[in-house]
Amino acid sequence: MEFSEVVRKRRSIRDFDERPIDKTILKAIVEEAQWAPSWVNSQPWKVYIATGETLKAIKKEHLAKVQAGENGYSDFKHAARESFGAYPLKNMQILNADLGAYLKNDFSEFSAAQGRLYRCGAAVYITIPKGAPEWAIMDMGGFEQTLMLSAANKGIDSIPAYEFVKYPDMVRRYLGIPENELVAIGVGLGYVSDNAMNGYRSPRAALDDMLVIKD
C-alpha cells in the first residue's frame, strides 16, 4: 500500500473475530517497528506477545477482574482528563459527543468490548525499564505507532488501549515480565469483525487548529 493509504487504514478496532495471527507475521511486524527512531539508539522497549492459550487465560482472568469491579492500577499513574490541558480536553469532549451520537448513547457494547479485550487475536505488551527518563516514553510511542502501521500494511488491525495494562501484575505473571520493567503500553492485534462498532472513526482536529508554520 502507499504510505498515505496505510496511515488512513490504521484505526482503533473495538471488536476482532478472534482468528489467530501467524507468528511469522507477528515477528515481521515487530522487526519493522524496530526501525522507529530512538534517543541515542537506546531502543528502550521490549515486546511481549500473548497468543493461543496464554491469551485465553489472560482474557479470562481480565474479564473476571472487571466483572468483580476490581480497580485498575497501571504502572503509569492514572491521569484525570482535565490534567491534559484545555486543547486536548476539547478534543476529548468532541469525541464523546460524536461517539455518543454514533452509538445512539448506548455505550453498553462499547464498554463490554473492553472487558473482553476486544477479542483480539494477539495482545502486544511493550515495556521500558523502571526509572527510565521521559525520552524513553517518547521512543516507545514511536515504536508503538510504527508497529501499528506495519500491522495495517499487512492487513492486521489494531487498538492501543489502557485496558491491556490495567492489571500489570497479572500480565507479568503470564508473560514472565521482570519487575524492573514497566508494563507501559498494550496493543490488540487481529482481524476486524463485522460488529457495527467498527464502523466508527474518531474525528481529527482541523489542521489550522494545531499547526503553525512561520517563515
C-alpha positions as CSV (number, residue, x, y, z in Angstrom):
1,M,0.0,0.0,0.0
2,E,1.0,3.6,-0.4
3,F,2.1,5.2,2.8
4,S,-0.9,7.7,2.9
5,E,-3.2,4.7,2.5
6,V,-1.6,2.8,5.3
7,V,-1.8,5.8,7.7
8,R,-5.5,6.2,7.0
9,K,-6.2,2.5,7.2
10,R,-4.9,2.3,10.7
11,R,-7.8,2.8,13.2
12,S,-8.8,1.6,16.6
13,I,-10.9,-1.6,16.3
14,R,-13.2,-2.4,19.1
15,D,-14.1,-6.0,18.1
16,F,-12.0,-8.6,16.3
17,D,-13.1,-12.1,15.1
18,E,-10.5,-13.9,17.4
19,R,-8.7,-15.6,14.5
20,P,-5.1,-16.2,15.4
21,I,-2.3,-14.4,13.7
22,D,0.6,-16.3,12.2
23,K,3.7,-16.0,14.4
24,T,5.8,-15.2,11.2
25,I,3.6,-12.2,10.6
26,L,3.9,-11.1,14.3
27,K,7.7,-11.3,14.1
28,A,7.8,-9.3,10.9
29,I,5.6,-6.6,12.4
30,V,7.9,-6.2,15.4
31,E,11.0,-6.4,13.3
32,E,9.8,-3.5,11.1
33,A,8.8,-1.5,14.2
34,Q,12.4,-1.7,15.5
35,W,13.3,0.9,12.8
36,A,11.4,3.5,14.8
37,P,13.7,6.4,15.9
38,S,15.3,6.2,19.3
39,W,17.2,8.6,21.6
40,V,20.9,7.8,21.1
41,N,19.8,4.5,19.7
42,S,18.8,3.4,23.2
43,Q,15.9,1.3,21.9
44,P,14.5,1.1,25.5
45,W,11.5,-1.1,24.5
46,K,10.9,-4.8,25.0
47,V,8.0,-6.6,23.5
48,Y,5.9,-9.5,24.9
49,I,3.1,-11.0,22.8
50,A,0.3,-13.2,24.2
51,T,-1.3,-15.7,21.8
52,G,-3.1,-19.0,22.0
53,E,-3.7,-20.5,25.4
54,T,-1.8,-17.7,27.2
55,L,-4.0,-15.1,25.6
56,K,-7.1,-17.1,26.5
57,A,-6.0,-17.2,30.1
58,I,-5.3,-13.5,30.3
59,K,-8.7,-12.7,28.7
60,K,-10.5,-15.0,31.2
61,E,-8.8,-13.5,34.3
62,H,-9.1,-10.0,33.0
63,L,-12.8,-10.3,32.5
64,A,-13.3,-11.8,35.9
65,K,-11.4,-8.9,37.5
66,V,-13.6,-6.4,35.5
67,Q,-16.8,-8.1,36.4
68,A,-15.7,-8.2,40.1
69,G,-15.3,-4.4,39.9
70,E,-11.5,-4.5,40.6
71,N,-10.0,-1.1,40.1
72,G,-7.1,-0.8,37.6
73,Y,-3.6,0.0,38.9
74,S,-1.5,0.5,35.8
75,D,2.3,1.1,36.1
76,F,1.8,4.6,34.6
77,K,-0.1,6.9,37.1
78,H,-3.7,7.4,36.0
79,A,-4.4,11.0,34.9
80,A,-7.7,12.8,35.0
81,R,-8.8,14.1,31.6
82,E,-8.6,17.7,32.8
83,S,-4.9,17.3,33.5
84,F,-4.1,17.0,29.8
85,G,-4.9,20.7,29.2
86,A,-7.7,22.8,27.6
87,Y,-7.0,21.9,23.9
88,P,-6.7,18.1,24.4
89,L,-9.8,18.2,26.7
90,K,-11.8,19.9,24.0
91,N,-10.8,17.1,21.6
92,M,-11.9,14.5,24.1
93,Q,-15.3,16.2,24.6
94,I,-15.8,16.3,20.8
95,L,-15.1,12.6,20.7
96,N,-17.5,11.8,23.5
97,A,-20.3,13.7,21.7
98,D,-19.5,12.2,18.3
99,L,-19.2,8.7,19.6
100,G,-22.4,9.1,21.6
101,A,-24.3,10.1,18.5
102,Y,-22.9,7.1,16.6
103,L,-23.9,4.7,19.3
104,K,-27.2,6.4,20.0
105,N,-25.9,6.9,23.5
106,D,-25.9,3.2,24.2
107,F,-22.4,2.5,25.4
108,S,-23.1,-1.0,26.8
109,E,-21.5,-2.9,23.9
110,F,-18.7,-0.4,23.7
111,S,-17.9,-0.9,27.4
112,A,-18.3,-4.7,27.2
113,A,-15.6,-4.8,24.5
114,Q,-13.1,-3.5,26.9
115,G,-13.7,-6.3,29.4
116,R,-13.2,-9.0,26.8
117,L,-10.1,-7.3,25.5
118,Y,-11.8,-6.7,22.1
119,R,-11.5,-10.4,21.2
120,C,-8.0,-9.7,19.8
121,G,-6.0,-12.4,18.1
122,A,-2.8,-11.3,19.8
123,A,-2.1,-8.9,22.7
124,V,1.2,-7.0,22.4
125,Y,2.7,-5.6,25.6
126,I,5.5,-3.0,25.3
127,T,7.7,-2.4,28.3
128,I,10.5,0.1,29.3
129,P,12.9,-0.1,32.2
130,K,11.6,1.3,35.5
131,G,13.2,4.6,36.2
132,A,13.8,5.4,32.5
133,P,13.7,9.1,31.6
134,E,10.7,10.6,29.8
135,W,12.7,10.4,26.5
136,A,12.2,6.6,26.7
137,I,8.4,7.1,26.8
138,M,8.7,9.2,23.6
139,D,10.7,6.5,21.9
140,M,8.2,3.8,23.0
141,G,5.4,5.8,21.5
142,G,7.2,6.0,18.2
143,F,7.8,2.2,18.3
144,E,4.1,1.6,19.1
145,Q,2.9,3.7,16.1
146,T,5.4,2.1,13.8
147,L,4.2,-1.3,14.9
148,M,0.6,-0.5,14.2
149,L,1.4,0.9,10.8
150,S,3.4,-2.2,9.9
151,A,0.4,-4.3,11.0
152,A,-2.0,-2.2,8.9
153,N,0.2,-2.7,5.9
154,K,-0.1,-6.5,6.4
155,G,-3.9,-6.4,6.7
156,I,-3.8,-6.6,10.5
157,D,-6.0,-4.2,12.5
158,S,-5.1,-2.8,15.9
159,I,-6.2,-1.0,19.0
160,P,-3.9,0.7,21.6
161,A,-5.8,0.7,24.9
162,Y,-5.3,1.3,28.7
163,E,-7.4,-1.8,29.2
164,F,-4.5,-4.1,28.3
165,V,-2.2,-2.7,31.0
166,K,-4.9,-2.2,33.6
167,Y,-3.7,-5.1,35.7
168,P,0.1,-5.2,35.2
169,D,0.8,-7.8,37.9
170,M,-1.4,-10.3,36.1
171,V,0.3,-9.6,32.7
172,R,3.7,-10.1,34.3
173,R,2.7,-13.4,35.8
174,Y,1.5,-14.8,32.4
175,L,4.3,-13.4,30.3
176,G,7.3,-13.6,32.7
177,I,7.9,-9.9,32.6
178,P,10.5,-8.8,35.2
179,E,9.6,-6.5,38.0
180,N,12.2,-3.9,36.8
181,E,10.2,-3.3,33.6
182,L,7.2,-1.1,33.3
183,V,4.2,-2.6,31.5
184,A,3.6,0.6,29.7
185,I,1.5,0.1,26.5
186,G,-0.8,-2.6,25.3
187,V,-1.9,-3.1,21.7
188,G,-4.5,-5.6,20.5
189,L,-4.0,-7.0,17.0
190,G,-6.4,-9.0,14.9
191,Y,-8.8,-9.3,12.0
192,V,-11.7,-6.9,12.2
193,S,-15.2,-8.4,12.8
194,D,-18.5,-7.2,11.3
195,N,-19.5,-5.6,14.7
196,A,-21.2,-2.3,14.0
197,M,-18.9,-0.5,16.4
198,N,-16.0,-1.0,14.0
199,G,-17.7,1.4,11.5
200,Y,-16.9,4.4,13.8
201,R,-13.9,6.6,13.1
202,S,-12.9,9.3,15.6
203,P,-12.6,12.8,14.2
204,R,-9.3,14.7,13.9
205,A,-8.8,18.3,14.8
206,A,-8.7,20.8,11.9
207,L,-5.2,21.4,10.6
208,D,-5.3,25.1,11.3
209,D,-6.2,24.5,14.9
210,M,-3.0,22.6,15.6
211,L,-0.4,23.6,13.0
212,V,1.8,26.7,13.0
213,I,4.2,27.4,10.1
214,K,6.3,30.6,10.2
215,D,8.7,31.8,7.5
